[in-house]
Amino acid sequence: MDYQSLIDQLTPDVVARLRQGIETGRWPDGQAVTPEQREHSLRAVIAWEQQHLSEEERVGYIDKGSKSGASSAGQSQAEEQLRWVSQKEGDK
């Protein structure tokens, strides 16, 4: 069975359990989620949500609100004003 077939067979209940395991680090029965299980679960949830949910309902969606309509000139000006300064060990 290929990966896409597995994603197609997931139900909303199974996806909710996978999401719970990712969020809490434990499966619904209390067992710990391994790093490998977390990685596979996250990939499966993202793939399933991409097929079945709108962008606003997916994991990781950020609502930019009314500020997303700001002019590109204003955005680039704000980006230019941001400066990262690294501290040297002696400056702390």
C-alpha positions, 0 to 999 in steps of 0.5 A: 500500500502506498502513502497516498492510499494510507492518507485516503483511508484516514478518518477524522477521528483517527486524525484527531487522535494523531493530532492529540498524540502530536500535541501532548506527546502521548497517545490516548491510551497514555503511551509516549509518542516516539520522535519517529511516530511524531514525525510520521503522524505530523506528516500524515495530519498535514497531508490529510488536512491539505486534502480535506480542510480549507486553509484556515482550518489547517494546522499552522494557519496564521490569520494575518487579519486586515494588516495583510492588505498593507501596501508592499512599499510599507512592508518593505520599509518595515523590513528595512528597519529591522536590524539583527545585532549579535552580542559578543561575549564581552558585551553582555 
